[in-house]
């Protein structure tokens, strides 16, 4: 995968063929909002992009364990960080999908529409 580009899963889930630390190929299932592993081949990236399963993003929205990371007692739940209001449309689509929206719910929506539907409301 190209080092300067990062991708995130925008489908509900997708399978990727990656190369493990031992050099062996393995099949990996990733869910919406997950970053695509750097060991994913360029051919696989192209296929997933063409199929609309992933999108290129400038800043991948990462999921982090909930709870205090210092005590090792996280609940195992994940906390999803909301993108900046001026983040790309693709980032907002990935965020919406990670929150449970279906691809057909976000297809064709503009960034501002995604922010209004899935973002934290701001005071008027």
MODELLER restraints for C-alpha pairs under 7 A, 6 or more apart:
rsr = mdl.restraints
at = mdl.atoms
rsr.add(forms.Gaussian(group=physical.xy_distance, feature=features.Distance(at['CA:1:A'], at['CA:38:A']), mean=5.58, stdev=0.5))
rsr.add(forms.Gaussian(group=physical.xy_distance, feature=features.Distance(at['CA:1:A'], at['CA:39:A']), mean=6.37, stdev=0.5))
rsr.add(forms.Gaussian(group=physical.xy_distance, feature=features.Distance(at['CA:1:A'], at['CA:40:A']), mean=5.68, stdev=0.5))
rsr.add(forms.Gaussian(group=physical.xy_distance, feature=features.Distance(at['CA:1:A'], at['CA:41:A']), mean=5.47, stdev=0.5))
rsr.add(forms.Gaussian(group=physical.xy_distance, feature=features.Distance(at['CA:1:A'], at['CA:42:A']), mean=5.16, stdev=0.5))
rsr.add(forms.Gaussian(group=physical.xy_distance, feature=features.Distance(at['CA:5:A'], at['CA:56:A']), mean=6.81, stdev=0.5))
rsr.add(forms.Gaussian(group=physical.xy_distance, feature=features.Distance(at['CA:6:A'], at['CA:56:A']), mean=5.75, stdev=0.5))
rsr.add(forms.Gaussian(group=physical.xy_distance, feature=features.Distance(at['CA:6:A'], at['CA:57:A']), mean=5.83, stdev=0.5))
rsr.add(forms.Gaussian(group=physical.xy_distance, feature=features.Distance(at['CA:6:A'], at['CA:58:A']), mean=6.84, stdev=0.5))
rsr.add(forms.Gaussian(group=physical.xy_distance, feature=features.Distance(at['CA:6:A'], at['CA:60:A']), mean=6.94, stdev=0.5))
rsr.add(forms.Gaussian(group=physical.xy_distance, feature=features.Distance(at['CA:7:A'], at['CA:35:A']), mean=5.92, stdev=0.5))
rsr.add(forms.Gaussian(group=physical.xy_distance, feature=features.Distance(at['CA:7:A'], at['CA:36:A']), mean=5.46, stdev=0.5))
rsr.add(forms.Gaussian(group=physical.xy_distance, feature=features.Distance(at['CA:7:A'], at['CA:54:A']), mean=6.34, stdev=0.5))
rsr.add(forms.Gaussian(group=physical.xy_distance, feature=features.Distance(at['CA:7:A'], at['CA:55:A']), mean=5.42, stdev=0.5))
rsr.add(forms.Gaussian(group=physical.xy_distance, feature=features.Distance(at['CA:7:A'], at['CA:56:A']), mean=4.35, stdev=0.5))
rsr.add(forms.Gaussian(group=physical.xy_distance, feature=features.Distance(at['CA:7:A'], at['CA:57:A']), mean=5.63, stdev=0.5))
rsr.add(forms.Gaussian(group=physical.xy_distance, feature=features.Distance(at['CA:8:A'], at['CA:33:A']), mean=5.89, stdev=0.5))
rsr.add(forms.Gaussian(group=physical.xy_distance, feature=features.Distance(at['CA:8:A'], at['CA:34:A']), mean=5.61, stdev=0.5))
rsr.add(forms.Gaussian(group=physical.xy_distance, feature=features.Distance(at['CA:8:A'], at['CA:35:A']), mean=4.37, stdev=0.5))
rsr.add(forms.Gaussian(group=physical.xy_distance, feature=features.Distance(at['CA:8:A'], at['CA:36:A']), mean=5.49, stdev=0.5))
rsr.add(forms.Gaussian(group=physical.xy_distance, feature=features.Distance(at['CA:8:A'], at['CA:54:A']), mean=5.46, stdev=0.5))
rsr.add(forms.Gaussian(group=physical.xy_distance, feature=features.Distance(at['CA:8:A'], at['CA:55:A']), mean=5.62, stdev=0.5))
rsr.add(forms.Gaussian(group=physical.xy_distance, feature=features.Distance(at['CA:8:A'], at['CA:56:A']), mean=6.52, stdev=0.5))
rsr.add(forms.Gaussian(group=physical.xy_distance, feature=features.Distance(at['CA:8:A'], at['CA:57:A']), mean=6.82, stdev=0.5))
rsr.add(forms.Gaussian(group=physical.xy_distance, feature=features.Distance(at['CA:8:A'], at['CA:60:A']), mean=6.57, stdev=0.5))
rsr.add(forms.Gaussian(group=physical.xy_distance, feature=features.Distance(at['CA:9:A'], at['CA:31:A']), mean=6.51, stdev=0.5))
rsr.add(forms.Gaussian(group=physical.xy_distance, feature=features.Distance(at['CA:9:A'], at['CA:32:A']), mean=4.93, stdev=0.5))
rsr.add(forms.Gaussian(group=physical.xy_distance, feature=features.Distance(at['CA:9:A'], at['CA:33:A']), mean=5.32, stdev=0.5))
rsr.add(forms.Gaussian(group=physical.xy_distance, feature=features.Distance(at['CA:9:A'], at['CA:34:A']), mean=5.48, stdev=0.5))
rsr.add(forms.Gaussian(group=physical.xy_distance, feature=features.Distance(at['CA:9:A'], at['CA:35:A']), mean=6.33, stdev=0.5))
rsr.add(forms.Gaussian(group=physical.xy_distance, feature=features.Distance(at['CA:9:A'], at['CA:36:A']), mean=6.65, stdev=0.5))
rsr.add(forms.Gaussian(group=physical.xy_distance, feature=features.Distance(at['CA:9:A'], at['CA:53:A']), mean=6.05, stdev=0.5))
rsr.add(forms.Gaussian(group=physical.xy_distance, feature=features.Distance(at['CA:9:A'], at['CA:54:A']), mean=4.36, stdev=0.5))
rsr.add(forms.Gaussian(group=physical.xy_distance, feature=features.Distance(at['CA:9:A'], at['CA:55:A']), mean=6.65, stdev=0.5))
rsr.add(forms.Gaussian(group=physical.xy_distance, feature=features.Distance(at['CA:10:A'], at['CA:32:A']), mean=5.19, stdev=0.5))
rsr.add(forms.Gaussian(group=physical.xy_distance, feature=features.Distance(at['CA:10:A'], at['CA:33:A']), mean=6.31, stdev=0.5))
rsr.add(forms.Gaussian(group=physical.xy_distance, feature=features.Distance(at['CA:10:A'], at['CA:53:A']), mean=5.43, stdev=0.5))
rsr.add(forms.Gaussian(group=physical.xy_distance, feature=features.Distance(at['CA:10:A'], at['CA:54:A']), mean=4.89, stdev=0.5))
rsr.add(forms.Gaussian(group=physical.xy_distance, feature=features.Distance(at['CA:10:A'], at['CA:55:A']), mean=6.43, stdev=0.5))
rsr.add(forms.Gaussian(group=physical.xy_distance, feature=features.Distance(at['CA:10:A'], at['CA:94:A']), mean=5.19, stdev=0.5))
rsr.add(forms.Gaussian(group=physical.xy_distance, feature=features.Distance(at['CA:10:A'], at['CA:97:A']), mean=6.44, stdev=0.5))
rsr.add(forms.Gaussian(group=physical.xy_distance, feature=features.Distance(at['CA:11:A'], at['CA:32:A']), mean=5.58, stdev=0.5))
rsr.add(forms.Gaussian(group=physical.xy_distance, feature=features.Distance(at['CA:11:A'], at['CA:53:A']), mean=4.75, stdev=0.5))
rsr.add(forms.Gaussian(group=physical.xy_distance, feature=features.Distance(at['CA:11:A'], at['CA:54:A']), mean=6.70, stdev=0.5))
rsr.add(forms.Gaussian(group=physical.xy_distance, feature=features.Distance(at['CA:11:A'], at['CA:103:A']), mean=6.48, stdev=0.5))
rsr.add(forms.Gaussian(group=physical.xy_distance, feature=features.Distance(at['CA:12:A'], at['CA:31:A']), mean=5.73, stdev=0.5))
rsr.add(forms.Gaussian(group=physical.xy_distance, feature=features.Distance(at['CA:12:A'], at['CA:32:A']), mean=4.92, stdev=0.5))
rsr.add(forms.Gaussian(group=physical.xy_distance, feature=features.Distance(at['CA:13:A'], at['CA:29:A']), mean=6.85, stdev=0.5))
rsr.add(forms.Gaussian(group=physical.xy_distance, feature=features.Distance(at['CA:13:A'], at['CA:30:A']), mean=5.52, stdev=0.5))
rsr.add(forms.Gaussian(group=physical.xy_distance, feature=features.Distance(at['CA:13:A'], at['CA:31:A']), mean=4.13, stdev=0.5))
rsr.add(forms.Gaussian(group=physical.xy_distance, feature=features.Distance(at['CA:13:A'], at['CA:32:A']), mean=5.68, stdev=0.5))
rsr.add(forms.Gaussian(group=physical.xy_distance, feature=features.Distance(at['CA:14:A'], at['CA:29:A']), mean=5.76, stdev=0.5))
rsr.add(forms.Gaussian(group=physical.xy_distance, feature=features.Distance(at['CA:14:A'], at['CA:30:A']), mean=5.52, stdev=0.5))
rsr.add(forms.Gaussian(group=physical.xy_distance, feature=features.Distance(at['CA:14:A'], at['CA:31:A']), mean=6.52, stdev=0.5))
rsr.add(forms.Gaussian(group=physical.xy_distance, feature=features.Distance(at['CA:14:A'], at['CA:53:A']), mean=6.80, stdev=0.5))
rsr.add(forms.Gaussian(group=physical.xy_distance, feature=features.Distance(at['CA:15:A'], at['CA:27:A']), mean=6.53, stdev=0.5))
rsr.add(forms.Gaussian(group=physical.xy_distance, feature=features.Distance(at['CA:15:A'], at['CA:28:A']), mean=5.49, stdev=0.5))
rsr.add(forms.Gaussian(group=physical.xy_distance, feature=features.Distance(at['CA:15:A'], at['CA:29:A']), mean=4.47, stdev=0.5))
rsr.add(forms.Gaussian(group=physical.xy_distance, feature=features.Distance(at['CA:15:A'], at['CA:30:A']), mean=6.30, stdev=0.5))
rsr.add(forms.Gaussian(group=physical.xy_distance, feature=features.Distance(at['CA:16:A'], at['CA:27:A']), mean=5.67, stdev=0.5))
rsr.add(forms.Gaussian(group=physical.xy_distance, feature=features.Distance(at['CA:16:A'], at['CA:28:A']), mean=5.15, stdev=0.5))
rsr.add(forms.Gaussian(group=physical.xy_distance, feature=features.Distance(at['CA:16:A'], at['CA:29:A']), mean=6.40, stdev=0.5))
rsr.add(forms.Gaussian(group=physical.xy_distance, feature=features.Distance(at['CA:16:A'], at['CA:40:A']), mean=6.95, stdev=0.5))
rsr.add(forms.Gaussian(group=physical.xy_distance, feature=features.Distance(at['CA:17:A'], at['CA:25:A']), mean=6.40, stdev=0.5))
rsr.add(forms.Gaussian(group=physical.xy_distance, feature=features.Distance(at['CA:17:A'], at['CA:26:A']), mean=5.57, stdev=0.5))
rsr.add(forms.Gaussian(group=physical.xy_distance, feature=features.Distance(at['CA:17:A'], at['CA:27:A']), mean=4.65, stdev=0.5))
rsr.add(forms.Gaussian(group=physical.xy_distance, feature=features.Distance(at['CA:17:A'], at['CA:28:A']), mean=6.25, stdev=0.5))
rsr.add(forms.Gaussian(group=physical.xy_distance, feature=features.Distance(at['CA:17:A'], at['CA:40:A']), mean=6.38, stdev=0.5))
rsr.add(forms.Gaussian(group=physical.xy_distance, feature=features.Distance(at['CA:18:A'], at['CA:25:A']), mean=5.53, stdev=0.5))
rsr.add(forms.Gaussian(group=physical.xy_distance, feature=features.Distance(at['CA:18:A'], at['CA:26:A']), mean=5.49, stdev=0.5))
rsr.add(forms.Gaussian(group=physical.xy_distance, feature=features.Distance(at['CA:18:A'], at['CA:27:A']), mean=6.42, stdev=0.5))
rsr.add(forms.Gaussian(group=physical.xy_distance, feature=features.Distance(at['CA:18:A'], at['CA:28:A']), mean=6.96, stdev=0.5))
rsr.add(forms.Gaussian(group=physical.xy_distance, feature=features.Distance(at['CA:18:A'], at['CA:39:A']), mean=5.37, stdev=0.5))
rsr.add(forms.Gaussian(group=physical.xy_distance, feature=features.Distance(at['CA:18:A'], at['CA:40:A']), mean=4.88, stdev=0.5))
rsr.add(forms.Gaussian(group=physical.xy_distance, feature=features.Distance(at['CA:19:A'], at['CA:25:A']), mean=4.42, stdev=0.5))
rsr.add(forms.Gaussian(group=physical.xy_distance, feature=features.Distance(at['CA:19:A'], at['CA:26:A']), mean=6.16, stdev=0.5))
rsr.add(forms.Gaussian(group=physical.xy_distance, feature=features.Distance(at['CA:19:A'], at['CA:39:A']), mean=5.63, stdev=0.5))
rsr.add(forms.Gaussian(group=physical.xy_distance, feature=features.Distance(at['CA:20:A'], at['CA:26:A']), mean=6.84, stdev=0.5))
rsr.add(forms.Gaussian(group=physical.xy_distance, feature=features.Distance(at['CA:32:A'], at['CA:94:A']), mean=6.79, stdev=0.5))
rsr.add(forms.Gaussian(group=physical.xy_distance, feature=features.Distance(at['CA:32:A'], at['CA:97:A']), mean=5.92, stdev=0.5))
rsr.add(forms.Gaussian(group=physical.xy_distance, feature=features.Distance(at['CA:32:A'], at['CA:98:A']), mean=5.09, stdev=0.5))
rsr.add(forms.Gaussian(group=physical.xy_distance, feature=features.Distance(at['CA:33:A'], at['CA:61:A']), mean=6.94, stdev=0.5))
rsr.add(forms.Gaussian(group=physical.xy_distance, feature=features.Distance(at['CA:33:A'], at['CA:94:A']), mean=5.41, stdev=0.5))
rsr.add(forms.Gaussian(group=physical.xy_distance, feature=features.Distance(at['CA:33:A'], at['CA:95:A']), mean=6.45, stdev=0.5))
rsr.add(forms.Gaussian(group=physical.xy_distance, feature=features.Distance(at['CA:33:A'], at['CA:97:A']), mean=6.89, stdev=0.5))
rsr.add(forms.Gaussian(group=physical.xy_distance, feature=features.Distance(at['CA:33:A'], at['CA:98:A']), mean=5.00, stdev=0.5))
rsr.add(forms.Gaussian(group=physical.xy_distance, feature=features.Distance(at['CA:35:A'], at['CA:60:A']), mean=6.59, stdev=0.5))
rsr.add(forms.Gaussian(group=physical.xy_distance, feature=features.Distance(at['CA:48:A'], at['CA:54:A']), mean=5.81, stdev=0.5))
rsr.add(forms.Gaussian(group=physical.xy_distance, feature=features.Distance(at['CA:49:A'], at['CA:55:A']), mean=6.38, stdev=0.5))
rsr.add(forms.Gaussian(group=physical.xy_distance, feature=features.Distance(at['CA:55:A'], at['CA:90:A']), mean=6.48, stdev=0.5))
rsr.add(forms.Gaussian(group=physical.xy_distance, feature=features.Distance(at['CA:57:A'], at['CA:90:A']), mean=6.42, stdev=0.5))
rsr.add(forms.Gaussian(group=physical.xy_distance, feature=features.Distance(at['CA:57:A'], at['CA:91:A']), mean=6.20, stdev=0.5))
rsr.add(forms.Gaussian(group=physical.xy_distance, feature=features.Distance(at['CA:61:A'], at['CA:81:A']), mean=6.64, stdev=0.5))
rsr.add(forms.Gaussian(group=physical.xy_distance, feature=features.Distance(at['CA:63:A'], at['CA:78:A']), mean=6.01, stdev=0.5))
rsr.add(forms.Gaussian(group=physical.xy_distance, feature=features.Distance(at['CA:63:A'], at['CA:79:A']), mean=5.89, stdev=0.5))
rsr.add(forms.Gaussian(group=physical.xy_distance, feature=features.Distance(at['CA:63:A'], at['CA:80:A']), mean=5.30, stdev=0.5))
rsr.add(forms.Gaussian(group=physical.xy_distance, feature=features.Distance(at['CA:64:A'], at['CA:78:A']), mean=5.58, stdev=0.5))
rsr.add(forms.Gaussian(group=physical.xy_distance, feature=features.Distance(at['CA:64:A'], at['CA:79:A']), mean=5.65, stdev=0.5))
rsr.add(forms.Gaussian(group=physical.xy_distance, feature=features.Distance(at['CA:65:A'], at['CA:74:A']), mean=6.15, stdev=0.5))
rsr.add(forms.Gaussian(group=physical.xy_distance, feature=features.Distance(at['CA:65:A'], at['CA:76:A']), mean=5.93, stdev=0.5))
rsr.add(forms.Gaussian(group=physical.xy_distance, feature=features.Distance(at['CA:65:A'], at['CA:77:A']), mean=5.95, stdev=0.5))
rsr.add(forms.Gaussian(group=physical.xy_distance, feature=features.Distance(at['CA:65:A'], at['CA:78:A']), mean=4.79, stdev=0.5))
rsr.add(forms.Gaussian(group=physical.xy_distance, feature=features.Distance(at['CA:65:A'], at['CA:79:A']), mean=6.30, stdev=0.5))
rsr.add(forms.Gaussian(group=physical.xy_distance, feature=features.Distance(at['CA:66:A'], at['CA:74:A']), mean=5.32, stdev=0.5))
rsr.add(forms.Gaussian(group=physical.xy_distance, feature=features.Distance(at['CA:66:A'], at['CA:75:A']), mean=5.92, stdev=0.5))
rsr.add(forms.Gaussian(group=physical.xy_distance, feature=features.Distance(at['CA:66:A'], at['CA:76:A']), mean=6.47, stdev=0.5))
rsr.add(forms.Gaussian(group=physical.xy_distance, feature=features.Distance(at['CA:66:A'], at['CA:77:A']), mean=5.55, stdev=0.5))
rsr.add(forms.Gaussian(group=physical.xy_distance, feature=features.Distance(at['CA:66:A'], at['CA:78:A']), mean=5.39, stdev=0.5))
rsr.add(forms.Gaussian(group=physical.xy_distance, feature=features.Distance(at['CA:66:A'], at['CA:79:A']), mean=5.70, stdev=0.5))
rsr.add(forms.Gaussian(group=physical.xy_distance, feature=features.Distance(at['CA:67:A'], at['CA:73:A']), mean=6.55, stdev=0.5))
rsr.add(forms.Gaussian(group=physical.xy_distance, feature=features.Distance(at['CA:67:A'], at['CA:74:A']), mean=4.22, stdev=0.5))
rsr.add(forms.Gaussian(group=physical.xy_distance, feature=features.Distance(at['CA:67:A'], at['CA:75:A']), mean=6.04, stdev=0.5))
rsr.add(forms.Gaussian(group=physical.xy_distance, feature=features.Distance(at['CA:68:A'], at['CA:74:A']), mean=6.15, stdev=0.5))
rsr.add(forms.Gaussian(group=physical.xy_distance, feature=features.Distance(at['CA:82:A'], at['CA:95:A']), mean=6.88, stdev=0.5))
rsr.add(forms.Gaussian(group=physical.xy_distance, feature=features.Distance(at['CA:83:A'], at['CA:91:A']), mean=6.84, stdev=0.5))
rsr.add(forms.Gaussian(group=physical.xy_distance, feature=features.Distance(at['CA:83:A'], at['CA:92:A']), mean=6.65, stdev=0.5))
rsr.add(forms.Gaussian(group=physical.xy_distance, feature=features.Distance(at['CA:85:A'], at['CA:115:A']), mean=6.61, stdev=0.5))
rsr.add(forms.Gaussian(group=physical.xy_distance, feature=features.Distance(at['CA:88:A'], at['CA:111:A']), mean=6.92, stdev=0.5))
rsr.add(forms.Gaussian(group=physical.xy_distance, feature=features.Distance(at['CA:89:A'], at['CA:110:A']), mean=6.54, stdev=0.5))
rsr.add(forms.Gaussian(group=physical.xy_distance, feature=features.Distance(at['CA:89:A'], at['CA:111:A']), mean=4.57, stdev=0.5))
rsr.add(forms.Gaussian(group=physical.xy_distance, feature=features.Distance(at['CA:92:A'], at['CA:111:A']), mean=6.66, stdev=0.5))
rsr.add(forms.Gaussian(group=physical.xy_distance, feature=features.Distance(at['CA:92:A'], at['CA:114:A']), mean=6.26, stdev=0.5))
rsr.add(forms.Gaussian(group=physical.xy_distance, feature=features.Distance(at['CA:92:A'], at['CA:115:A']), mean=6.99, stdev=0.5))
rsr.add(forms.Gaussian(group=physical.xy_distance, feature=features.Distance(at['CA:93:A'], at['CA:106:A']), mean=6.31, stdev=0.5))
rsr.add(forms.Gaussian(group=physical.xy_distance, feature=features.Distance(at['CA:96:A'], at['CA:118:A']), mean=6.05, stdev=0.5))
rsr.add(forms.Gaussian(group=physical.xy_distance, feature=features.Distance(at['CA:97:A'], at['CA:103:A']), mean=6.88, stdev=0.5))
